[in-house]
Amino acid sequence: MSYLDGKSVLVTGATGSFGKRFVRTVLDAHKPRRLVVFSRDELKQFEMQQTYRDARLRWVLGDVRDKERLYHALDGIDVVVHAAAMKQVPASEHNPMEAIRTNILGAGNVISACIDQGVERVIALSTDKAANPANLYGATKLCSDKLFVAANVLAEPQRTRFSVVRYGNVIGSRGSVIPFFMQRRAAGVLPITDPRMTRFWITLGQGVQFVVDSLERMHGGEVFVPKIPSMNIMDVAKVVAPECRTEVIGIRPGEKLHEVMITPDDAWNTAEFDDRYVIQPAAEWWDRAGYLAATGGKAVAEGFMYSSDRNDRWMQPAELRALLDSEPVEL
């Protein structure tokens, strides 16, 4: 039995890369009673409807900025996966209030509507850029993470539980560096911000499964972080376009040399498991000792930091090549 079996599930931002794969996975591998695709782009919903045909699907146009629309959409919903976000770093830097309205105020709307409609479990997608943020996108997602963790206090008299999933770059997702490199192959030159740059990498399928697993495990208030490999940007370029030369253009505004998913300040509250870390809420209502005893987790060392340059697992070029052969890339 899956936790999702028999549940009514709603996914915000469901026409994005993650949302589409999540919907397909849940329809194929689980038995939801109803699965609601909630997004604001009518064309993307129309295109998705051409290939996603299932009697359990419901299609709802709406924006997380619109609280009233969320209230209607969440009527009778048991589980929410919040994937809607404005996520492009340059776009957020140049349109800061738009990022705030979607990523922060929209998160607040989702929280309020879920509590009022009696949703059981809510899990929000975060990003490695939310840890020690260096750009507005990361800062808005850190605010969103804090809102979802704190929402467990707001929901105390009701049953709604909130948690967060945080992971790194998704291989092949629309707007990421791998599709960008593929598009630039014809020019024969790949722009590289800095040859020392490293990033965490996860496939879309792995990200979806981690969210499903976290829905099963969540108590409410955790930030779940998967153990995933790192890779240097030069190795990525060699795999994607070995025939191209590279040109160093410098780090863009708001960009980091290396990404962090758990900071030393988070280490005080972080539990380690075989395949993941869990940042526990730094709150008086959370029983850290009880959580470790119940789940079998162990506390990480003081000062621990989970960063892409200090990772103990590195993706080899052959591994990335195999993943690109098996995973669709959205150009």
N, C-alpha and C positions, 0 to 999 in steps of 0.2 A: 504494500500500500504506500502510495506517495501522499505527502501532505496536500498536494494540489488536487488529488482525486476528489471529485464531487464539489469542488470549490468554484465560486465565481471570481474570476481574476480580471483585473484591469491593468493595462500597461500604458503609462503616459509616454509620449514620444515613440509610439510603437511602430512608426514607419521608418525609423532610423535603422542603422546597421544592427545594433544590438536588439532592438525591438522585433525586427523581422525574424531574426534567428531564434529569439526567445519564444515567439509565437509558434514558429514551426516546431521547435523542440517540445514545447508543452503539448501541442496537438498530437504529435507523433508518439511521445514517450509517457504521457500522463493522461488522466481522464478528468479534465475539468468539466464542470457543468456548463460553464459559460466563459468565454474569453473576449474581453472588450478591447478593441484597438482604439485608443484615444490619442488623437494628434490633430494638428491645426492645418495640415496641408491636404487639400481635397484631391489634388492630382496624385500625390504619393499614395493616398488611400485607394484611389481608383486603380492605379497600377498594381498595388498589392492585392486588390480584390480579384485581379485576373488570374493569379496563380495560387492564392490562398482561399480555397473553397471548402468550407466546413460548416455544418449546421450550428456548431457551437459558437461561431464567431459573431460578434456584434461590432458595428462600425460607428464610431461617434466622433464627429468633428468638434474640436474644442481646444482651448488654450489654457494652460495652467495659470495664466494671469487672470482668468475669468472664474472667480470663486463660485458664482451661481451655476455656471455650466458644470463645474466639477461636482457640486452637490447633486445635480440630476444624474450625472454619469455614474456616481458612486452608490446610488441606491441599490441595495441588495448585494453589494460587492463584499467578498471575504478577504481578498488578498490584492494588494497594490504593489506593482513594481514601478518605481518612479525613475524613468530614463530620460524624460524630457529635459533638455538643457540647451543653452547657447554655449557652445564649447570651443569655437575657434578663437585661439589666443589673440591674433591681430584684430579680429572683428570686435572682440570684447574690449580691447585697449582703445579702439577708436569710437566705440559706442557704449561707454560704461553704464549709462542708465538703462540701456536695453538689457545688458547682461544682469544687472541688479534686479530688474523687474521680473525676468524669467527665472534666474537661478536662485534668488533669495526670496523675493516676494511670492513667486510661484510656488516655491517649496513651502512657504507658510500657508498658502492656500490649500495645498495638498494635505498638509497636516491637519488644519482645521476641519476640512471637509471629511477626512477619514475618521476623525474622532466623533464628529457629529453624526456620521452615518453608521458608526459601529463596525468599521472594518476591523478584522482580526489582526492581520499582520501587514506591515508596510516595510519595504526595503528600498532604499534609495541608492542609486549609482553615484559614486564619487570618482576621484581621479588622483593619481600620484601628485598632481600639481596643487592639491589642497594642503599638502604637508609643507610647512615653511613656504608659503606662496610667494612667488616673485612676480606674478602678474595678476591682473584683475580677475581673469577667469578662475585661477586658483583660489584667490581670496573669496570670490563668491561661492565657490564650492566648499571651502572651509566653513563659511557661514552656514551654508545649507547643512553640512554634516552636523554642526553644533545644534542647529534647529531640530534635526531629526532625533538626535540623542536626547535633548532636553524635552522633546515632546512626550517622552514616556512619563514625565511628571505631570504634564497637562492632562494626559489620558488616564491618570491613576484611578478615578472613580469608574471609568469605562474599561473596556477590554482591549483596546487598540495597543499594539506593541510596534515600536519603530526601531530599525537598525539600518546600518550603512555597509555597502561593499565598496572597497577602494582597490583599484588595480591600475596597471600601467598601460602602455601603448598597445592597441589592438592590431594585430597583424592583418593587413588587408582591408581595414575599415575605411569608409569614405572620408577623405580629408587628411588621412595620415601620410607619413613620409613614404611608405612603400608604393602606394598608387602614384604619388607625386614623382618618385624616381622613375616609375614605369612610363609615365607620360613624357618625361624628359629624355628618354633613351634616344629618340629620333634625332635630337639635337646633338647628341654625342658628348654632352657635358652635364655632369651632375653638380649642382651647387651644394656645398657642405658648409654648415655654419662653423663648426670647429671639429677637427679630426679626433680630438680627445673625448668627444661627447659620447655618453652612454645612456641607455634607456632600458627600462623593464619591458618585456614583451610577453603577450598572451594572445592566444587565438580567440576568435569570436566564440567558437564552440566551448572552449575552456571557460571563458567568461560567463557564458550563459549557465553552464553546469555549476559554476561556483555560486552564482546567485540562487539557483534552485536548492543547492545544498545548504546555503546560509539561511534560506527561508525555513528549512527543516530544523536547523540548529538554534536559531535565534531565541533569546530570552527577552530581548528588548533593551537597546542601548549600546550594543556592541558595534565596533567598526571592524569588519572582517577584511583581512588582507591575505591574498594567496601567496604562496611561495612560488615565484616564477623566475625565469632566467633573465639575465642582462645580455646586452650585445652592444659592441662599439659601432658607431654610425658608419665608419669606414668599411667594416665587415659587411654591414647591411648593403652598402653601395656595391661592393664587389659581387655579392650574390645576385642582386637585382639586375645590375647592368655592368657585367665585367668588361664589356667592350668600351665603356665610356671612361673618359678622364674626369677627374674631379677638380673643382675650383672652390677654394675657401673664401666665403663671403662675410664671415663674422657672425657672432651670435645676435639674433634679433632682439628687439626690446621685450623684456619680460621673460626671456628664455633662460633656462638653467643649463649649466654644463652637465650636471648629473641630477637625476631625480631621486627624491626621497619619499618613502611611503610610511615609515615610522621614524619619528624624531627621537633624540635622547630624552626629551621631556615627556614623550608618550611612553617611554620604556617602563616607567614606574607602574604603569597600568596594563602592560602588554603580556599576554599569555601566548606561549608557543605550543603548536601542535605539529604533527608530522607534515601536513600539507599546507598549513596556514598559520598566521598570527591573528590574535584577536585583541584589539585595543578596547579595554573595558572602560566603562564610564568612570570618570573621576568624580564620583558623587556619593553622598552619604547613604543613599538608598541602595547602592550596589554592594553586594557581599562578595568581595574578591576571593577571600579564602574559601568560601562555600562554592563559588563558581569553579575554582581550580580543582577542588575535591570532587565535584560532581562531573566534571568534563574530562579530567585527566590531563589538563594543561599544566604547563610549568612556567613559572615567571622567568622572563629574560633577564640578562645581567644588567646591572646599573650602567647607564650610559650607552646601552645598545642603540644602534641606528641601522635601519634597513634602507640602504641606498644602492642605486644601480651600479656605482663604481666599487662598492665593497661587498658585493654579492658573492656568495660561495658557489653559485651555479651560473655558468655562462653558456649561452646558446652557440653551438658550433655552426659554421656556414652550411654544412651538409644538412643539419637539422632544419635550418631556416628554409633551405631549398626544398626539402621534402614537404614542409608545411605549405609553402607557396604552391606546390604541385597539387596539394589536396584541399586547400582552402580557397574559396572564391575571393577575388580581389575586386572591390568596388572602385572603378575609375571615375 
